């Protein structure tokens, strides 16, 4: 039963991945829709959502899903407010909204677009995998009729349509072909391949993206392909890059990777990799603000070891590593210190390398810390800090080191 319901694109030949730079590249931020489906987030206020939206153009993010207006009256009001922010503040962001291939979801998107006075792309989704069809009692002909009716209605009303197949990466090729062609015939211009349960490997990603693009190309359409990935297997970022190499123009992501279950592909980490690969030229010094605002408005803590944005991302307490960084700084070359023990330059995101002092530290750690905090690195001070470091179970905090130095400077008996 399971084999007939789960098609595995990860096993489709050839089992190789080609990572070449994409000809075109766009980004769609899903934080304010898919990200907020996380079971543990706080729902942000309208003002917080607007503040977040204003950051996106500063990071080179081209589009944003601004909500699911068919979910509730409050959701509808938030969508209208955000669409008006984009319009009135001339934000270089293309808004889109999620909805099922059903009039109950399509009509609120159309109404919100008319009320806000700005065109909103309708991201109309429908389950595509055999396992979902079996659970729901659907058949392919029924799904194709639904797709044609909803997409053609949206198209006639002047909405641009991004047609989304849920669970694309476990769907049978014949089902995908029928669904995407029905959407294209009805007027959809953008087609999203969704790894809804985070099943895909980079190989599977490229196979299914290539298949969808080929199906539409061969029928005379000029498809724009999107990739929407989840992180259930921890392959979310590499899959986004693989999708771009395979012909997807736009990839989706959420700040800090928030979202349902273990979350979506993290937009922040995708951005860093795109810049480091040379696929995108973008100032990322606002990236910490983007992540910190997301953390504050959703009450999702940033793990200390989170890539690039975590508190420990550019901090080392190991003696050998710290010594190399300190020597690089001593040569007067900040770029050297920024990369001698880091594949991601801290300066890329407006941060700097830090050296802490703990049980695994050497004297160079204490010397660097003292100088970095405005103290003369005298042998007595270094000895006092190292004595404390070797008897602790974790790195010394700034307050602890300052206390140690205070005791050293205080005359005995005072």
N, C-alpha and C positions, 0 to 999 in steps of 0.2 A: 504493500500500500504506500509506504513512505517514498519509495523510489519513483512511483508513478506521479506523486504529488509534488516532488521537489526536483526541479531541473537544475543541474549544477553547471553554471557557466565557467566555474573555476577549472573544470576538467576538459574544456573544449580545446582542441588542437589549433594552432601550435602553442605549446606551453612555454612561451617566451614573452618577455615584456620589452617594449621599445620606448625608452625615455628620450624623446626629442622635444625641443621647444615648440610650444603651440604657436600657430600663426596669429591667433587672436585670443585674448584672455579677458574675462570679466568675472566679477565676484558678486554673489548675492548673499546678503546677511539675513539669516533666519532666526536671530536671537529673539526678536520680539514676537515670534509665532512658535516655531518648533522648539526653540530653546525654552520657552515658558511652559512647555508641556512636561518639563521635568517634575517628578513627583515631590521634589523637596525644595523648590524655589518659592520665594516670596514674589507675588505679582507686583510689578512696579506701578507707581502712580503714572498718570498721564504726563505730568511734568518730567518725571524721570525718563519715560520713554522718548519724549521729545528731545531731551538733553542727549540721550544716547544717539538718536538719529542724526543729530547735528555733527557728531564726530565722524560719521562714516565717510563723507567726501574727503576729509583730511587724511584718511588712510588709503585712499584709492579704491574704495568699495563702491561699485557702480549701481547696485540695486539693493532693495530691502523688502522682505516680506513684512508688512506692517500690521498683520493680524488676520483673524478669522472672523469677519463681521457677522457671519451667520450663527455664531456660537451664542450670543446674548446681546441685549441692548447695550450693555456696558462695552462689550467688545466692539460693537458697531461704532459707538461714540468715540472710542479710542482711535479706530481706523480713520474716521473723518478728521479728527484733530491732527493726527500725524500727516495725513495727506495735505491738509491745509498748511501745516508747518513747511512741508516741502515746497508747496506752491508759493506761499507768501515770502518765505526767506530765500527763495531761489536756490535751494539745495540741489546739487547735481546728483540726484538720486532718483532712480526709476522705481516707483512703488509697485508692489504686487500683493495680492491677497490669496489665501488658500480657501478652497471650497470643494466640496464633492461635486461630481458631475450630476448635479441635481438642482432644480430651480430654487429649492429652499435655501441653497447656499449661493447660487449664482445671482439671484435678485438683490441680496444685500450688498454684494460687491458692486453691482451696477448702480444701485441707489447711492452708495457711499461715493462712488466716482462722480456722479452727477451733483451731489450735495457739496462735495469739496471743490468741484470745478477743475479736476485734474484726472487724466486718464490713468486708471489702475489696471495693471495686467491681472487677468484672472488665472490663477494657478489651479486648474481643475484636476483633481486626482481620483483615481479608481484602482482598486486592487486588481492585480494582473496574474498572480501566481496560481497554479492549479490548487494548491493547498487552501488558499483563500477562497477560491471559487467553490471548492467542495464543502468547506465549512459554511459558507453563505448560501449555498444552493443555487449559484449562478451558472449560466452557460455562456459560451462565447458569443452566440448570436444576440443574446440579451444585452451583454456588455457593449457590443458594437453599436446596437441601436441607441443605448443610453449615451454613448460617446457622441454619436452623430447629432442627437437631439440637443444636448447641452452645449457642445462646441459651436454648432451652427447658430443656436440662439444667441450666445455671447457674441459671436462674430457679427451677426445682423445688428446687434445693439451697439456696435462700435468698440467692443472691448478686444484688446489683444489677448490671445489665449496661449498660456503655457500648459500643455497637456502632460500630466504626470501619471506614470504607472507606478503604483506602490508595489514593493517587493519585486522589482524588475529583475533583480539578480538571481531570483529563483523561479522565474517564469519560463514557460516553454516558448521556443522561437516562433512557432506558428501562431500562438496567442498574441505575442508582442507585435508581430507583423500585422495582424488583422487590426489590432487596437490603434497602433500608431498611424496606419494608413487611413483608418476611419477618421481619426482626429485631423489629419492633414487634409483630407478631402473636404472636411467640414469647415476648414479655415484656420486651424491652429498654425502658428508660425514658430513656436518654440516647443521643444520636446524634452522632457526631463526623465532621465534614467535614475531610478531611486534604489539605493541599497538600504531599504527600510529597516532591516534587522541586522545590518552590519555583517552580512554573510560573505561578501566578495573579497577575493584576493586581488592583487594588482593584475594578474593574468585574467581573471574573470572579468574585472572591470574593463579592460581593454577589449576583450572579446565581445561583451554585450554592447558597449558603446559603439564599437565598429559595426556590429550587426545592425543596430537600429539606424545608424547613419547610412549604411549601405542600402537598407530596405527603402528608405525615403529617397535617397539619391537616384536609385534605379527606376523609381516611378516618376521622376522629373521634378521632385520637390527640392528646395534649397533649405534644408533643415538647420536650425540652430539648436544644438544639443546642450543640455544642462546635465550636471551630475550632482546628486544629492546623497551624501554618504553618512552612515552612522558608525559608531566606534566600538561595537560589541566585541570585535576580535582585535581591537587595537590597530587596525590597518587603515584607519580613516584618512590620515594625511597622505600616506603613500598612494592610496587609491585615488585621491583627488588629483594628484600629480599625474598618475597613470591615465586618468580620464582625459585630462587636458592633452596629453601626448597622443591619445587615440582619436582625437577630433572633437571632444567637447569644447565648447567656447566658454561656458560659464560653470563655475563650481559654487556650491553652497556651503555655508558653515555658520557656526554660532560662537559667540565670544565665550572663551573658557571651555568650549566643547559641551556646554550645558544642553540638556534635552532629555527626551524620554529614555527610560532605563539608564544606561551608562552614558548616553548623550550623543551629540552630533560631532562631525569633524570640527575641530577648533579653528575658527577663522584666524585667530592671532598666530597660531603656529603655521598655518597655511601661508599667511602673508610673509612671515620670516623666511620660509623655504623658497617662496617665489622670488623674493629679492636676492637671496643668497645664490640661487640658481641662475640669476641674470635674466629670468623670464619677465621680470617686472622691475621698473625703476620707481621707487616710492620712498619718501621720508617716513620712517616708522617711529619717530620719537614721541608721537602721541599714542603709541600702542599701550604703554602702561596706564594711561588715563582711561582708555577704552576698556581695559580689563578691570581696573580698580572700580570704575563706575558700575560695570556689570556685577562685580562682587557685592558692592554696596546696595544696589537696587534689588538684587535677587537674594541677598544674604547667603550666597555661596562662597565659601572661603577659598582662596587661592592656595593650594598645597605648597609648602615650602620648596618642594623639589619639582614643581611644575615647570615645564620647559620655558626658558627665556623670561617668564614673568614671575616665577616663584622667588621667594626671598633668598633662597640658597643658590639660585641659578648662576650667579657670578661670584660666589663666595667659596673660598677654600681655607681649610685649617690644617691641611696636611703639609708637613715641613718641606718635603722635596718640591711639591707643586708651588708652594708659597715662595720658596727661594728663587725659583725660575721667574716668577712674576716680578718679584722684587728686583732681581737683576735686570730684567727688561726695563723696568721703570728707571733704574739707575743709569741706563744707557740713554735716557732722555727720549725714548721712543714709545709714546703711548700706544700706538697701533701694535707694537710688538708685545707689550704687556697684555693687550686686549685679546691676543690670539695665541700666545704661547701655550696656554692650557685651556683654550676655549675655541670651539668650532664656530660659535656665534659671537661676533664682537659685541661686547656690552654697549658700546657707543651706538650701535645700530638702532637700539631702542631707547637711547638717552640714559643709559645706566653706566656704571663703571665697575671695574674689578675690585673685589673686597678681600682682604685677608684677615681671618679671625685667629684666635689663640685658644687651643684646647689640648687634650691629652696626646694627640698625634702631631702636635706642632713642634717646630724647631725654633732656635733663637731668632732666625730671620723673620718668623711670624711676629714675635714680640717687638723686634726692632722696627719692622714696617708699621705695625699698629701704632706704636708710640709716635713715630714721625707723622703718620697720616692724621693723627689726632692732636698734633701741635705740641708734643712733648719731646724734650731732648732724650735720645735713646742712650742713656748712660748705662754702663755695665750693671750698676746696682738696680736700676729700674728693670732692665731686662731679666736679671736674676730673680727679682721678686715676682714678676709676672709669670716667668717660667716655672718657678716653684709652685705657684698656685695652680697653674695649668696642668702640671703632672699629677696633681692630687684630686682633680675634678673628673667627673664622668661625662662632661659635655663642655662645649665651648664657653669661654668666659664672656659675660655680657659687658657692655660698655660701663655700666654702673659698677660691676664687680671689679673691673680693672681700675677704674677711678678710685674705688675704695682702697684697693691695694696700694696704689700710688700715694693716696692720702696718708695711710698708715706709715709708709716709708718716709714721708716728709715730716711727719709729726715727731718732735723730739721725745725720747723716752721720759716718762714721768710727767709729761705735760698734761 
